[in-house]
Amino acid sequence: MKKLLSLLITPMLFFSCGGSLQKTSSAPELSADSSVFERNGLVFDPFATEPDSPLGIPFPNDLFWNSTYVYFDPSTTDNLETKALYEAINQLQIKGFSPNTPIFIPLIDSIQLDVESLKSNLKIFDLTALALCSSNSTFCNLIDQTERLEIIQEGNYIKLYPTKPLEAGHKYAVVLINGIKDVNGNPILSPQAFNKLEEEGKLDELYGALSTINPNLNKDNILEAFTFTTADKTLSVSDLGSIKRYLESLNQGENATLTISGISYNEIENDYRSFDLGNTTLSPLYGVLKLVSSDNNLKALISSGKFPAFDITKLSELFTKINLGETFDINDYVKFIPIYFGNRDLYSGSVYIFQHGLGGSKERVEALLQDIQLPVVAIDLPFHGDYTKLTENSTFECSEGKCFLTSNVVQDRLNIYQAVFNLRLLELLIRNGFYDLNGDGNTDIPSAVNFLGISMGSIVGSIYANYGTPNKVVLNVGGGNFVSILDRATNSLIESLLESVGVKKNTNKYCMLLGIFQLILDPADPVYVGTTNLTNTIIQSAYQDTVVPNVSNKALARKVNFDSYVQIESPDPNNPLSTVPGWYMFGNSTYWVNHAFLLHTNVENYPEAKEHLDVEFLQRAQKAAREQIYNFLSN
C-alpha cells in the first residue's frame, strides 16, 4: 500500500480528514437493507491499510505491492507454518494471486445497484493480450474477458467471481464506466481520491491502453479503473513436501533452508499426476496395484471387503524400501478401511461408486438405496467415518471431517489428492476383480463402473473423473473455485471454517487470505483439474444453494463445457427428467432447494434459507433427481 500512498500528493490528506466516504472505514458494516446515504458510490480509500480494516481499494490490485513481486513479511508471524508458507510464496516471485481470485470493489453504501446497468458498464480487459494482439491475432479474442466473471453485489461490495479462470501471468484492467445506476435511477458516484489521480495524470498510461480498445474509454467516461496481475505459477506437490521437511527440521531445533521451485499454471494438471502417472510402469498408483496383487495376504484382506488407503505422502518412501529390498511394516503406509456394499442382490454387471460430502460418511448412501436400485460401493473420505487416520500405525486421529478442509490449505490440498487417489485405486481394484459385488462369495469383474458424488464428494469426484475412467458420472451439488464457496456460502458448515481462522469478512486480511488460499488450492480445484467430458456427465445443482453457491456450481459446469442449465422449476416424479448429459438446476426464485436435497429434506439444517424452503417441493425435487440418476446410470 506504500506504493499507492506515494502516488497521492499531500493535498489528498484533505479527503481523509475526519474519515472517508467509505461507510466501513471505521464503522461496522451495515445490513444490506440499511442505508445512511441517498446515493451509492465507489470507494477509493488508500488510508484503510490496517489488516483488520474493511477493504479500502479494489482487490486484487497492483497497488498492494511495494515491489515487483508479491511479498509477505515472515517476521510478522510467530506461527511456524504460516512463516514457512510466506517464505514459500515469496520464493515463487509471482506478481499477483491466483487467476481464480475473486475481485472485490468497495462501495460507499449497500444501496442496491441496478443489475443490468452494472453488468453493462463493468468490463475486464486483458492488457497482456492487448499488447500481444498486434503480433498474434489469436490474442485479440482474449482482450475482453468480462464473460468469465459472475458479477454480484453483496452489501457494500461489488464482487466478481471467475467462473472460468483468467489467464495466468497476465495483467488485467477492471473498468467501471459511466451509466451504472442504483435501483432508484441515481448514477453512482466516482471516488474523490481516484479522481485526484486522474487529474494528476497518474492513469494516463492505463487510459492510453484502454483507448485503443474503445476510444470512449477515457477519464470523461470512466468512474474507476484499476489493474492487477495474475500469478504465473503456484506451489507444486514437491514444494509442499519441502515445506513439511523444513518445518520438521525447525521443530527439531535444526538449521534449515527452504527451497521452492514452483509449478507453472500451464503444467498444473501434472501436479496430481506425480502420484498417478500416465506411464503405468512408473506410476505410484499402479505400483500400489501391483503390490496388493502380488501379496496373497493383502489380496485376501482386500477381497474380504477392505479398501487399502495408502498414504500418498509416504509412497516414495515405501517404494524406495521395496526397490532396495528392505523390510518394512505395511501398517506404516496404509489404513485398511471397510467398504460399504449396497443393493448387492441387484448386481447384473455394473456398479457405481458413491462418495459422500464433508462431515458425512459412506453410510449416507443408504438413503438412496430404495430409489436408486443399483449396486453400489462406497468408501469414506479421509478423516471421515472409519477413516480417522491415514495409516494403521499413525498416532494422529481425526474424525467427522474436522481435519479434511481447514485453514491449513497445504494439508487441504493433500487431503483432496488423497481422496482422488483412493477413488482411482478403488476403481482399479473393482475392475480387476478384487471384490464380491453380488454377495455370492466370489469376486466379480463388472462391465461398467459409474460414479455418484455429493457435495465435497462431487468436487473430489470431478477430479477423479478427469484422471480415471468411470463410464458415467453424476456430480450432485458440487462446485469449483474454492474461495468462491468460502466467500458466498451462508450455511454454518462453511462459515465456521472462516470463524476458525479468526478473520473478519471483507477486510484487507480476509482478501489476502482468500488470495493465498486459492493460490495453494488451484492444483486441486476442479476448474483446473476437473473432468471435461460432457458426453458422460450429469451435474445436479440446488437453486440458491447456501453451502456450495450457484456461482461455484457454474464454475464446475463451465469446466465440463456446460454453458447453461436446464431449470427444473416444477419437478414431477410422474414425468421423468431427461437423462441427456448436461447441467440441471433444481428449484426457482420462489422455491429454493437445500444443499443436501438428494439425501434429505430437513430444512432445519438450513436456517439461513428456511423461509424459502418448502418441504413438499423439496420432496418432489428429491424424487425427480434420484429418478434421473437411476435412469441415467442404468441405461
FIVOKOL-967576 format. One line per field, with one value per residue (C-alpha): residue in one letter; y, x, z. Coordinates in nm, 3 decimals. Each point is the difference from the previous one (the first is absolute). Last residue first. Example, Ala and Ser with C-alpha at 12.3 -4.5 7.8 and 13.67 -1.06 7.14 Angstrom:
// FIVOKOL-967576
mitor: (S:A)
v: (-0.106:-0.344)
u: (1.367:-0.137)
w: (0.714:0.066)
END
This chain:
// FIVOKOL-967576
mitor: (N:S:L:F:N:Y:I:Q:E:R:A:A:K:Q:A:R:Q:L:F:E:V:D:L:H:E:K:A:E:P:Y:N:E:V:N:T:H:L:L:F:A:H:N:V:W:Y:T:S:N:G:F:M:Y:W:G:P:V:T:S:L:P:N:N:P:D:P:S:E:I:Q:V:Y:S:D:F:N:V:K:R:A:L:A:K:N:S:V:N:P:V:V:T:D:Q:Y:A:S:Q:I:I:T:N:T:L:N:T:T:G:V:Y:V:P:D:A:P:D:L:I:L:Q:F:I:G:L:L:M:C:Y:K:N:T:N:K:K:V:G:V:S:E:L:L:S:E:I:L:S:N:T:A:R:D:L:I:S:V:F:N:G:G:G:V:N:L:V:V:K:N:P:T:G:Y:N:A:Y:I:S:G:V:I:S:G:M:S:I:G:L:F:N:V:A:S:P:I:D:T:N:G:D:G:N:L:D:Y:F:G:N:R:I:L:L:E:L:L:R:L:N:F:V:A:Q:Y:I:N:L:R:D:Q:V:V:N:S:T:L:F:C:K:G:E:S:C:E:F:T:S:N:E:T:L:K:T:Y:D:G:H:F:P:L:D:I:A:V:V:P:L:Q:I:D:Q:L:L:A:E:V:R:E:K:S:G:G:L:G:H:Q:F:I:Y:V:S:G:S:Y:L:D:R:N:G:F:Y:I:P:I:F:K:V:Y:D:N:I:D:F:T:E:G:L:N:I:K:T:F:L:E:S:L:K:T:I:D:F:A:P:F:K:G:S:S:I:L:A:K:L:N:N:D:S:S:V:L:K:L:V:G:Y:L:P:S:L:T:T:N:G:L:D:F:S:R:Y:D:N:E:I:E:N:Y:S:I:G:S:I:T:L:T:A:N:E:G:Q:N:L:S:E:L:Y:R:K:I:S:G:L:D:S:V:S:L:T:K:D:A:T:T:F:T:F:A:E:L:I:N:D:K:N:L:N:P:N:I:T:S:L:A:G:Y:L:E:D:L:K:G:E:E:E:L:K:N:F:A:Q:P:S:L:I:P:N:G:N:V:D:K:I:G:N:I:L:V:V:A:Y:K:H:G:A:E:L:P:K:T:P:Y:L:K:I:Y:N:G:E:Q:I:I:E:L:R:E:T:Q:D:I:L:N:C:F:T:S:N:S:S:C:L:A:L:A:T:L:D:F:I:K:L:N:S:K:L:S:E:V:D:L:Q:I:S:D:I:L:P:I:F:I:P:T:N:P:S:F:G:K:I:Q:L:Q:N:I:A:E:Y:L:A:K:T:E:L:N:D:T:T:S:P:D:F:Y:V:Y:T:S:N:W:F:L:D:N:P:F:P:I:G:L:P:S:D:P:E:T:A:F:P:D:F:V:L:G:N:R:E:F:V:S:S:D:A:S:L:E:P:A:S:S:T:K:Q:L:S:G:G:C:S:F:F:L:M:P:T:I:L:L:S:L:L:K:K:M)
v: (-4.732:-0.061:0.301:0.259:-0.150:-0.033:0.348:0.158:-0.189:0.131:0.356:-0.028:-0.146:0.268:0.280:-0.139:-0.023:0.351:0.137:-0.161:0.124:0.362:0.191:0.377:0.093:-0.254:0.149:0.121:-0.258:-0.283:-0.312:0.045:-0.051:-0.377:-0.113:-0.285:-0.182:0.158:0.326:0.043:0.364:0.112:0.102:0.341:0.034:0.351:0.097:-0.346:-0.359:-0.280:0.105:-0.266:0.013:-0.242:-0.360:-0.106:-0.192:0.212:0.031:-0.244:0.128:-0.184:0.119:0.359:0.273:0.348:0.246:-0.247:0.248:-0.142:0.161:0.211:-0.004:-0.369:-0.055:-0.227:0.291:0.228:-0.222:0.015:0.379:0.018:-0.206:0.247:0.291:-0.207:-0.012:-0.318:0.026:0.243:-0.150:0.268:-0.255:-0.344:-0.147:-0.332:-0.057:-0.291:-0.133:-0.254:0.211:0.323:-0.138:0.293:-0.157:0.208:0.105:0.377:0.110:-0.315:0.150:-0.218:0.182:0.331:-0.064:0.190:0.309:-0.018:0.010:0.275:0.232:-0.076:0.087:0.327:0.088:-0.084:0.199:0.310:-0.040:-0.134:-0.266:0.016:-0.235:-0.256:-0.307:-0.205:0.249:-0.058:-0.372:0.060:0.179:-0.320:-0.232:0.304:0.057:0.338:-0.103:0.282:0.062:-0.353:-0.148:0.270:-0.088:-0.355:0.075:-0.297:-0.156:-0.304:-0.029:-0.348:-0.111:-0.306:-0.187:-0.282:-0.252:0.085:0.012:0.186:0.319:0.243:-0.199:0.009:0.378:0.022:-0.250:0.218:0.282:-0.241:-0.167:0.348:0.046:-0.339:-0.240:-0.271:-0.212:-0.281:-0.323:-0.210:-0.361:-0.115:-0.257:-0.201:-0.171:-0.310:-0.034:0.053:0.357:0.165:0.227:-0.237:0.208:-0.027:-0.050:0.226:0.254:0.036:0.036:0.257:0.201:-0.006:0.115:0.303:0.078:-0.019:0.221:0.263:-0.004:0.026:0.289:0.178:-0.060:0.122:0.326:0.040:-0.066:0.301:0.197:-0.023:0.213:-0.320:-0.241:-0.365:0.032:0.035:-0.254:-0.185:-0.145:0.069:-0.234:0.052:-0.290:-0.164:-0.375:-0.102:0.284:0.317:0.037:0.030:-0.202:-0.180:0.296:0.306:0.109:-0.086:-0.047:-0.319:-0.280:-0.105:-0.288:-0.008:-0.246:0.174:0.067:0.377:0.074:-0.259:0.015:0.378:0.068:-0.283:0.205:0.200:-0.311:0.111:0.284:0.364:0.307:0.125:-0.197:-0.364:-0.192:-0.278:-0.242:-0.157:-0.361:-0.186:-0.366:-0.115:0.083:0.046:-0.231:0.217:0.298:0.164:-0.073:0.230:-0.043:-0.038:0.185:-0.140:0.283:-0.016:0.101:-0.078:-0.302:-0.157:-0.047:0.008:-0.218:0.136:-0.145:0.324:0.029:-0.074:0.248:0.271:-0.093:0.066:0.327:0.136:-0.113:0.179:0.322:-0.204:-0.184:-0.330:-0.055:-0.378:-0.065:-0.289:-0.227:-0.351:0.030:0.268:-0.224:-0.292:0.214:0.137:-0.351:-0.127:0.274:0.039:0.183:0.234:0.113:0.023:0.224:0.214:0.035:0.082:0.302:0.084:0.020:-0.097:-0.303:0.150:0.295:0.235:0.082:-0.008:0.130:0.264:0.039:0.217:0.274:-0.072:0.199:0.311:-0.004:0.318:0.151:-0.030:-0.196:0.140:-0.059:0.064:-0.042:0.038:0.005:-0.168:0.039:-0.265:0.052:-0.310:0.213:0.186:-0.324:-0.127:0.334:-0.021:-0.359:0.103:0.305:-0.215:-0.247:0.282:0.112:-0.346:0.029:0.314:0.354:0.251:0.151:0.285:0.203:0.255:0.371:0.281:0.327:0.263:0.214:0.225:0.212:0.003:0.211:0.336:-0.165:-0.201:-0.324:0.153:-0.069:-0.376:-0.263:0.243:0.243:-0.256:0.002:0.379:-0.002:-0.225:0.222:0.316:-0.133:0.206:0.313:0.214:0.062:-0.373:-0.069:0.266:-0.168:-0.321:0.181:0.145:-0.333:0.001:0.022:-0.237:0.127:0.021:-0.205:-0.118:-0.350:0.145:0.109:-0.095:0.212:0.134:-0.284:-0.227:-0.143:-0.298:-0.017:-0.321:-0.106:-0.360:-0.266:-0.260:0.076:0.046:-0.309:-0.079:0.066:0.283:0.179:0.376:0.164:0.348:0.089:0.203:-0.277:-0.287:0.105:-0.280:-0.020:-0.349:0.027:-0.182:0.205:0.311:-0.142:0.273:-0.029:-0.374:0.017:0.212:-0.253:-0.235:0.293:-0.022:0.302:0.278:-0.206:-0.044:0.334:-0.048:-0.356:0.137:0.270:-0.258:0.213:-0.023:0.196:0.151:0.216:-0.247:-0.222:0.294:0.153:-0.337:-0.063:0.337:0.061:-0.064:0.258:-0.178:0.310:0.163:-0.288:-0.226:-0.200:-0.362:-0.229:-0.375:-0.187:-0.273:0.138:-0.061:0.290:0.262:0.077:-0.335:-0.043:-0.360:0.051:0.241:-0.263:-0.253:0.247:0.095:-0.369:-0.065:0.290:-0.120:-0.349:0.140:0.226:0.297:0.234:0.344:-0.109:-0.205:0.323:-0.088:0.103:-0.010:0.106:0.321:0.190:0.201:-0.221:0.095:0.245:-0.288:-0.064:-0.304:0.153:0.340:0.268:0.051:-0.358:0.006:0.048:-0.309:-0.004:0.377:0.186:0.204:0.310:-0.070:0.053:-0.042:-0.066:-0.008:0.159:-0.042:0.278:0.126:-0.120:-0.151:-0.327:-0.328:-0.292:-0.169:0.008:0.254:-0.067:0.117:0.347:0.108:-0.009:-0.186:0.296:0.088:0.370:0.060:0.084:0.322:0.104:-0.246:0.231:0.270:-0.237:0.006:0.342:-0.182:-0.172:-0.354:-0.227:-0.086:-0.123:-0.263:-0.141:0.008:-0.232)
u: (-2.916:0.024:0.212:-0.221:-0.333:0.108:0.151:-0.312:-0.218:0.206:-0.029:-0.375:-0.059:0.211:-0.171:-0.341:0.107:0.140:-0.330:-0.191:0.257:-0.016:0.323:0.009:-0.067:0.261:0.287:0.238:-0.150:0.132:0.031:-0.361:-0.106:0.042:-0.065:0.251:0.254:-0.050:-0.102:0.342:0.040:-0.356:-0.218:-0.161:-0.364:-0.100:0.310:0.020:0.091:0.218:0.271:0.106:0.332:0.040:0.020:-0.337:-0.190:-0.312:-0.221:-0.279:-0.361:-0.175:0.266:-0.097:0.253:-0.139:0.283:0.257:0.225:0.217:0.338:0.233:0.357:0.071:0.363:0.097:0.211:-0.299:-0.209:0.253:0.019:-0.381:-0.041:0.236:-0.221:-0.297:0.132:0.136:-0.142:-0.293:-0.132:-0.219:-0.139:0.145:0.229:0.011:0.284:-0.029:0.311:0.069:0.020:0.111:0.344:0.202:0.072:0.159:0.365:-0.001:-0.352:-0.021:0.242:0.285:0.282:-0.173:0.000:0.320:-0.088:-0.363:0.091:0.261:-0.242:-0.277:0.236:0.098:-0.369:-0.060:0.301:-0.117:-0.346:-0.302:-0.089:0.160:0.287:0.040:0.092:-0.254:-0.270:0.081:-0.056:-0.317:-0.150:0.023:-0.220:-0.182:-0.179:0.046:0.236:0.119:0.354:0.109:-0.164:0.152:0.326:-0.013:-0.041:-0.207:-0.326:-0.197:-0.371:-0.027:0.264:-0.126:0.256:-0.028:0.257:0.259:0.352:0.226:0.207:-0.278:-0.269:0.210:0.011:-0.379:-0.030:0.191:-0.247:-0.295:0.108:0.032:-0.370:-0.135:0.180:-0.146:0.230:-0.032:0.197:-0.107:0.043:0.070:0.265:-0.129:0.143:-0.174:-0.187:-0.346:-0.025:-0.062:0.305:0.261:0.314:0.353:-0.108:0.241:-0.272:-0.086:0.364:0.062:-0.309:0.103:0.351:-0.131:-0.244:0.279:0.229:-0.276:-0.049:0.375:0.030:-0.280:0.171:0.330:-0.169:-0.152:0.340:0.150:-0.319:0.032:-0.308:-0.203:-0.162:0.068:0.092:-0.348:-0.143:-0.191:0.320:0.366:0.278:0.375:0.200:0.043:0.063:-0.300:0.059:-0.186:-0.215:-0.374:-0.118:-0.289:-0.233:0.190:0.363:0.074:-0.321:-0.185:-0.062:-0.305:-0.102:-0.334:-0.234:-0.296:-0.347:0.025:-0.329:0.031:0.378:0.028:-0.021:0.248:0.257:0.064:0.176:0.322:0.036:-0.091:0.182:0.090:-0.179:-0.047:0.159:-0.200:0.154:-0.240:-0.036:-0.061:-0.034:-0.337:0.015:-0.342:0.071:0.295:-0.226:0.265:0.364:0.177:0.376:0.194:0.329:0.352:0.243:0.332:0.364:0.125:-0.231:0.209:0.282:0.328:0.291:0.248:0.034:0.137:-0.289:-0.258:0.153:0.006:-0.356:-0.120:0.190:-0.142:-0.348:0.010:-0.184:-0.260:-0.109:-0.134:-0.371:-0.029:-0.378:-0.143:-0.285:0.139:0.165:0.229:0.119:0.052:0.201:0.213:0.081:0.056:0.250:0.054:-0.324:0.041:0.345:-0.094:-0.296:0.224:0.253:-0.291:-0.074:0.369:0.024:0.333:-0.118:-0.346:0.133:-0.296:0.130:-0.227:0.184:0.207:-0.310:-0.153:0.237:-0.029:-0.322:0.185:0.249:-0.115:-0.061:0.375:0.123:0.215:0.371:0.022:0.304:-0.037:0.320:0.041:0.193:-0.117:-0.206:-0.211:-0.306:0.206:0.101:-0.359:-0.114:0.249:-0.100:-0.366:0.083:0.210:-0.288:-0.235:0.259:-0.007:-0.379:0.062:-0.053:-0.146:0.093:-0.085:-0.182:-0.252:0.066:-0.226:-0.119:-0.250:-0.270:-0.269:-0.288:0.122:-0.186:0.179:0.326:0.006:-0.146:-0.199:0.284:-0.056:0.273:0.278:-0.147:0.061:0.376:0.019:-0.220:0.249:0.295:-0.190:-0.098:0.235:-0.084:-0.044:-0.365:-0.065:0.164:-0.224:-0.307:0.104:0.013:-0.347:-0.168:-0.250:-0.361:-0.275:-0.264:-0.346:-0.277:-0.156:0.138:0.351:0.170:0.308:0.008:0.353:0.251:0.164:0.324:0.198:0.343:0.198:0.365:0.069:0.207:-0.278:-0.302:-0.328:-0.167:-0.354:-0.285:0.211:-0.189:-0.047:-0.122:-0.147:0.012:-0.224:-0.251:0.089:-0.039:0.069:0.181:0.086:0.322:0.131:-0.230:0.202:0.305:0.046:0.354:0.002:-0.138:0.298:0.245:-0.037:0.096:0.367:0.222:-0.254:-0.188:0.298:-0.042:-0.377:0.049:0.220:-0.257:-0.275:-0.311:-0.268:-0.319:-0.277:-0.259:-0.255:0.012:-0.058:-0.277:-0.175:0.028:-0.129:0.197:-0.139:0.084:0.260:0.215:0.327:0.102:0.305:0.108:0.096:0.147:-0.008:0.332:0.001:0.297:0.181:0.178:0.238:0.345:0.155:0.354:-0.058:0.253:-0.234:-0.275:0.231:0.118:-0.358:-0.095:0.293:-0.102:-0.360:0.108:0.245:-0.257:0.183:-0.123:0.103:0.363:-0.099:-0.075:-0.226:0.112:-0.173:0.254:0.117:0.016:-0.234:-0.299:-0.361:-0.006:-0.010:-0.354:-0.200:-0.210:-0.162:0.098:-0.100:-0.072:-0.134:0.277:0.133:0.332:0.042:0.029:-0.320:0.198:-0.018:-0.380:-0.149:-0.370:-0.263:-0.339:-0.352:-0.249:-0.226:0.240:-0.063:-0.141:-0.122:-0.140:0.335:0.096:0.253:0.370:0.167:0.151:0.357:0.036:-0.327:-0.209:0.264:-0.043:0.312:0.071:0.059:0.276:0.019:-0.065:0.223:0.292:-0.006:0.164:0.327:0.030:-0.122:0.220:0.221:-0.308:-0.058:0.351:-0.022:-0.303)
w: (-1.930:0.375:0.090:-0.169:0.103:0.362:0.011:-0.151:0.246:0.289:-0.128:-0.052:0.346:0.164:-0.191:0.099:0.363:-0.016:-0.133:0.287:0.252:-0.114:0.052:-0.052:0.364:0.111:-0.198:0.275:0.238:-0.220:0.213:0.114:-0.363:0.028:-0.358:-0.011:-0.218:-0.344:0.165:0.161:-0.103:0.060:-0.294:-0.041:-0.095:-0.099:-0.200:-0.154:0.079:-0.138:-0.247:-0.254:-0.187:-0.289:-0.114:-0.146:0.266:-0.040:0.301:0.074:-0.004:0.283:0.244:-0.090:0.066:-0.060:-0.055:-0.129:-0.179:-0.278:0.045:-0.209:-0.131:0.062:-0.106:0.294:0.125:-0.052:0.226:0.283:-0.014:-0.021:0.315:0.170:-0.103:0.121:0.354:0.161:0.352:-0.036:-0.325:-0.161:-0.251:0.068:-0.266:-0.187:-0.248:-0.245:-0.171:-0.276:-0.317:0.167:0.081:0.131:0.338:0.272:0.017:-0.047:0.088:0.212:0.256:0.128:-0.183:0.092:0.376:0.084:-0.204:0.112:0.368:-0.042:-0.181:0.246:0.286:-0.166:-0.027:0.365:0.119:-0.187:0.151:-0.187:0.259:0.341:0.065:0.279:-0.202:0.197:-0.096:-0.365:0.041:0.200:-0.301:-0.204:0.207:0.144:-0.332:-0.169:-0.280:-0.228:0.127:0.083:-0.308:-0.221:0.173:-0.132:-0.369:-0.115:0.106:0.102:0.070:-0.162:-0.251:-0.187:-0.212:-0.253:-0.123:0.263:-0.148:0.240:-0.025:-0.087:0.180:0.318:-0.026:-0.035:0.284:0.246:-0.062:-0.007:0.323:0.146:-0.087:-0.111:-0.233:-0.222:-0.218:-0.254:-0.044:-0.298:-0.117:0.354:0.099:0.296:0.307:0.133:0.329:-0.149:0.127:-0.338:-0.012:0.141:-0.033:-0.142:-0.361:-0.187:-0.080:0.369:0.105:-0.273:0.098:0.366:-0.092:-0.190:0.279:0.257:-0.208:-0.023:0.379:0.060:-0.246:0.184:0.334:-0.146:-0.100:0.344:0.161:-0.179:0.063:0.378:0.076:-0.005:-0.245:0.087:0.367:0.151:-0.244:0.270:0.145:0.073:0.105:0.024:0.144:-0.341:0.008:-0.212:-0.243:-0.101:0.310:0.061:-0.300:0.169:-0.054:-0.121:0.036:-0.366:-0.202:0.079:-0.246:-0.201:-0.225:-0.179:-0.167:-0.166:0.130:0.017:0.176:0.277:0.042:0.013:0.374:0.057:-0.192:0.315:0.136:-0.171:0.249:0.038:0.132:-0.347:-0.271:-0.094:-0.288:-0.168:-0.250:-0.246:-0.110:-0.326:-0.095:0.126:0.370:0.159:0.296:0.094:0.062:0.221:0.083:0.246:-0.001:0.322:0.045:-0.004:0.074:-0.181:0.023:0.350:0.008:-0.277:0.251:-0.188:-0.101:-0.253:-0.349:-0.139:-0.248:0.271:0.243:-0.266:-0.091:0.354:0.041:-0.324:0.100:0.335:-0.093:-0.189:0.315:-0.135:0.056:-0.043:-0.024:0.196:-0.106:0.048:-0.342:0.142:0.282:-0.238:-0.241:0.280:0.123:-0.354:-0.082:-0.375:-0.077:0.298:-0.117:-0.369:0.081:0.221:-0.282:-0.228:0.214:0.043:-0.383:-0.158:-0.198:-0.037:-0.200:0.035:0.345:0.304:0.306:-0.184:-0.217:0.272:-0.121:-0.372:-0.041:0.113:-0.285:-0.177:0.343:0.049:0.301:0.278:0.073:0.374:0.225:0.376:0.199:0.336:0.322:0.244:0.314:-0.054:-0.078:-0.260:-0.170:-0.009:-0.140:-0.287:-0.072:-0.030:-0.212:-0.233:-0.033:-0.094:-0.256:-0.157:-0.018:-0.202:0.128:-0.244:-0.334:-0.238:0.263:-0.122:-0.034:0.115:-0.144:0.104:-0.155:0.145:-0.124:-0.360:-0.255:0.009:0.102:-0.322:-0.133:-0.285:-0.244:0.054:0.011:-0.097:0.253:0.276:-0.061:0.015:0.309:0.176:-0.092:0.096:0.343:0.215:-0.199:0.312:-0.082:-0.033:0.336:0.152:-0.146:0.175:0.332:-0.054:-0.080:-0.293:0.108:-0.112:-0.241:0.163:-0.160:0.325:-0.050:-0.004:-0.317:-0.203:-0.314:0.014:-0.030:0.255:-0.139:0.125:-0.163:-0.020:-0.016:-0.095:0.177:-0.012:-0.217:0.186:0.138:-0.116:0.239:0.137:0.278:-0.012:0.317:0.033:0.366:0.230:0.057:-0.232:-0.362:-0.247:-0.336:-0.127:-0.198:-0.309:-0.223:0.084:-0.178:-0.263:-0.138:-0.067:-0.356:-0.106:0.141:-0.298:-0.225:0.093:-0.064:0.059:0.260:0.232:0.182:0.028:0.127:0.277:0.074:0.054:0.040:0.265:-0.053:0.209:-0.173:-0.131:0.309:0.232:-0.213:-0.012:0.373:0.115:0.316:0.346:0.265:0.217:0.038:-0.093:-0.224:0.005:-0.310:0.068:-0.268:0.060:-0.044:-0.265:-0.196:0.332:0.168:-0.130:-0.133:0.086:0.126:0.111:0.278:0.178:-0.002:0.169:0.263:0.082:0.027:0.234:0.224:0.005:0.107:0.257:0.165:0.151:-0.272:-0.129:-0.049:-0.304:-0.194:-0.290:-0.349:-0.337:-0.261:-0.165:0.326:0.222:-0.077:0.068:-0.291:-0.250:0.120:0.099:0.151:-0.045:0.251:0.363:0.110:0.352:0.255:0.180:-0.185:0.039:-0.331:-0.019:-0.100:-0.372:0.000:-0.347:0.050:-0.273:0.039:0.128:0.034:0.278:0.268:0.345:-0.129:0.144:-0.199:-0.061:0.365:0.115:0.025:0.319:0.003:-0.060:-0.375:-0.050:-0.113:-0.255:-0.065:0.203:0.361:0.194:-0.236:-0.287:-0.293:0.130:0.018:-0.379:0.017:0.077:-0.338:-0.053:-0.206:0.296:0.185:-0.266:0.018:0.378:-0.039)
END
